[in-house]
Amino acid sequence: MNASELLANTLSPDASTRQRATEQLENASRENYPAYMLMLSSELANESSQIHIRNAAALALKNSLSARETARQTQYTTRWLSLDNDTKAKIKQEVLVTLASPLSRAGGFSAQVVAAIAS
């Protein structure tokens, strides 16, 4: 299953489809965090993706970078900081490029990710 399809399934009205997709994303995050983050940032920056897919990618990125609980936020920050500089630079570049998307909504989604990275 490709990233676009997986993200679309997280928005499915069918609860079991949504649950499976969410579990697959969580597994991807645990098993290969750098690839997971790159996949999401790529989908966010993809101008040919549908806007709801780009929104799902931005939400997943933001949620992997920020948390309400202090302990979890510390864990997320450590995980982000442990990424190699090239991976972080690629993710940041794709998120920043999306700020200038012709679709203003995509730029708004991207702004949330920028804020999460900054925090």
C-alpha positions in Angstrom: 0.0 0.0 0.0 1.4 3.4 -0.9 1.6 6.4 1.4 -1.3 8.2 -0.3 -3.6 5.2 0.0 -2.6 4.6 3.6 -3.2 8.2 4.6 -6.6 8.2 2.8 -7.5 5.1 4.8 -6.9 7.0 8.0 -9.8 9.2 7.0 -12.1 6.4 6.0 -15.7 6.4 7.4 -15.2 2.6 8.0 -13.8 2.2 11.6 -11.9 -1.0 10.9 -10.2 0.5 7.8 -9.3 3.6 9.7 -7.9 1.5 12.6 -5.8 -0.7 10.3 -4.3 2.3 8.6 -3.6 4.0 11.9 -1.9 0.9 13.2 0.2 0.6 10.0 1.3 4.2 10.4 2.2 3.7 14.0 4.2 0.5 13.1 6.0 2.4 10.4 6.9 5.2 12.9 8.3 2.7 15.4 10.1 0.4 12.9 11.8 3.1 10.7 11.2 6.6 12.0 13.4 8.4 9.4 11.6 6.7 6.5 8.2 7.4 8.0 9.0 11.1 8.4 10.4 11.3 4.9 7.3 9.6 3.5 5.0 12.0 5.3 6.9 15.1 4.3 7.1 13.9 0.7 3.3 13.4 0.6 2.7 16.8 2.2 4.9 18.5 -0.5 3.4 16.5 -3.4 1.3 19.1 -5.3 -0.5 16.3 -7.2 -1.9 14.7 -4.0 -5.4 15.5 -3.0 -5.7 18.1 -0.3 -7.2 15.8 2.3 -4.2 13.4 1.8 -1.8 16.3 2.3 -3.7 17.3 5.4 -3.5 13.8 6.8 0.3 13.8 6.1 0.7 17.1 7.9 -1.4 15.9 10.9 0.7 12.7 11.2 3.9 14.8 11.0 2.7 17.2 13.6 1.6 14.5 15.9 4.9 12.7 15.6 6.7 15.9 16.7 4.5 17.3 19.5 2.5 15.9 22.4 0.6 17.4 25.3 2.3 15.2 28.0 5.7 16.3 29.0 7.2 12.8 29.1 5.9 12.0 25.6 7.1 15.4 24.3 10.6 14.7 25.6 10.5 11.3 23.8 9.4 12.9 20.5 12.0 15.7 20.8 14.8 13.1 21.4 13.6 11.0 18.5 13.6 14.0 16.2 17.0 15.3 17.3 18.5 11.8 16.8 17.7 11.9 13.1 20.7 12.5 10.9 21.1 16.1 9.6 20.4 15.2 6.0 17.1 13.6 6.9 16.0 16.5 9.0 17.1 19.0 6.3 15.1 17.1 3.6 12.0 17.1 5.9 12.4 20.8 6.7 12.9 21.7 3.0 9.7 19.8 1.9 7.7 21.4 4.7 9.0 24.9 3.9 8.4 24.5 0.2 4.8 23.5 1.0 4.3 26.9 2.8 4.3 28.4 -0.7 1.9 25.9 -2.3 -0.6 27.3 -4.7 -3.2 25.7 -2.5 -3.3 28.0 0.6 -4.8 25.2 2.7 -1.7 23.1 2.1 0.4 26.0 3.2 -1.7 26.3 6.4 -1.2 22.6 7.1 2.5 23.0 6.6 2.6 25.9 9.0 1.4 23.6 11.7 4.3 21.3 11.0 6.8 24.2 11.0 5.5 25.2 14.4 5.9 21.6 15.7 9.5 21.4 14.4 10.3 24.8 16.0 9.0 23.7 19.3 
